[in-house]
Amino acid sequence: MSTPTFSVRQQLEAVKANNEKVLQQLYTANYGNVERYVLQNSGSVDEAKDIFQEAFIAAWRNIQLDKFVPAGENSLNGYLFQIAKHKWMDHLRSTTVKKTTTLDENLDDAMTFEEVSDNDVQRIKSIREQFKNLGDNCRELLVRFYYKKQALKDIATALKWTEATAKNNKYRCMEKLRTLVVK
């Protein structure tokens, strides 16, 4: 049984209509290239899956909003790959990849003031303060993930979400916290 080939216009119309077969076909046809790219650039299979999922959702959203204008028959595949590539580069540049630190409730007790600069103390205070400004769901999600070290699958079950929703919400909550702290 061969897979039908759709023109880029047909693909876009099918994506707009949330045609499950076309979405699955688009996903399957493009995931391998993204996985190869991430693996060749210091990533893991899990990271490739996360990046591709984010890219796929971003491309889907842009198609729904008519923000994507195809330039040729392979432009949708190229567009999806470029989104994934940019998301991976952003991930590699992010401070969480460069330096991951855990903040716990007893941070002030655990470190002496000689070990922490004034900027670090101010940043920690700012994070704690802005954390209070997040919504209840964001706070619960981030506490469960970062402090209680719960898996996203377990968090999703507890909050009655899908695992993909939990992953996307974790990303959005962290982005919201980052923007609040930067202000």
Beta strands, then each sheet from edge to edge (+ up, - down):
end
